[in-house]
Amino acid sequence: MQRAKQLFITALFSSIIFVTNFFVPPPISSLLIVVQAVILALAVLFVGRGGATYVGLVGGILSAISRPAFGPFTFVFTFLYGLLVDFFFLAFKAYPADAAADKTKVVLAMTFSTVIIGFSSYYVFAVYPQIIQLTPMNMTPMISGLVVFVSAGSGISAGYAAAYLWNRYLKNVRL
């Protein structure tokens, strides 16, 4: 039954990631990283170690199929995001003990993983190919700071939302 639960959660959460990536156009879908962050955090809370990585892997494959032009990048960043979420949940020991999740640890794990994935995707898509030129006139440090600020805000809100949903409604759900 445990394996069936993992597969069900992985399929459900991966399909939610796919739907947000498929039906929402690319500039706006990047702003919906909060949805993906909440889903990945809940995957860890439901499945345990490796939950976000599984969801990131399957969600990345589905999202890559939906956007063939950016398929490799979509897959890599979705999978890497799941891997980072699992890593920081492990690093901060944010796995729920006694069925309750520590809000502070979940928020920290989600903030760090979201900042890293947000800044790295910004760098790979905008700075490295020199779509945004690194000159003082373009205020690149200001844009980079804005990316980090928005990513941190998304991670904080997603971590808080995931911990709240888990502690209030989902920790007693039997699958």
Secondary structure by P-SEA (a helix, b strand, c coil): caaaaaaaaaaaaaaaaaaaaacccaaaaaaaaaaaaaaaaaaaaacccaaaaaaaaaaaaaaaaacccaaaaaaaaaaaaaaaaaaaaaaaccccccccccaaaaaaaaaaaaaaaaaaaaaaccccccccccccccaaaaaaaaaaaaaaaaaaaaaaaaaaaaacccccccc
